[in-house]
Every structure is written in C-alpha cells, then in structure tokens.
Amino acid sequence: MQRSQWISVFTGVVAVILGFGYLILVQLLDWRGGEMLPAPVDLSFLF
C-alpha cells in the first residue's frame, strides 16, 4: 500500500476509536441517573 492509503486507514481507525469513546462516555454519563432537565432560563437580566 502507498503512504496515502496508510494515512487514510490510520485516520479512519482513529475516527472509529473516537466515535466509540464518545458513545461510551455518553452511556456512562446517562447511566449515572438523574433526570435530564434543560438549563433554567432566567431573562430577568434583560429588564
């Protein structure tokens, strides 16, 4: 294989590893429990 093909394979493997890492991180944060609530909106500083 040529150098450019090795680089593309390497970057693809890195992308897959980062994707799996992100999914694992999200699952761990979700597993902690607690209700997912949006941030409170306080518009008092505008008036």
N, C-alpha and C positions, 0 to 999 in steps of 0.2 A: 504494500500500500504506500501511497505517496504521503508526504508530510501533511498536505492539506486534508487528506482523508483522516489521518490520525487526529488532527486538531478537531475536526468536526465530530468524530466519535467521542473524543475526550469531553468536549463541551456538551454533547448530548448526555453523557453519563453524569456529568456534574449537574445538569438541569434536572435529571430524574432524581438524583440524590437530594437536591434542594426541594423538589416537589414533595417527596416522601417525608422529608424532615418537617416541612410546613404542615402537612397533614397530621403527622404525629403530634406536633406542637398544639395544633388546634384541638385535637382529640383530648390531649392531656388537660388543656385549659377548660374544655367543656366538661370533662369528667369530674372536675373539682366540685361541680354542683353550683347551686345558686341560680336564681332566676336572672336571665339576661334582660336587663332593663336599659332603655336608652338614657343618655345623659340628661339631667334636668335642664330645662330651658328657662332661663331667667332673663327676661327682657327689661327688667327694671333699670338697668344701667343706661338704657336708651332715652329714658324720660326723666 
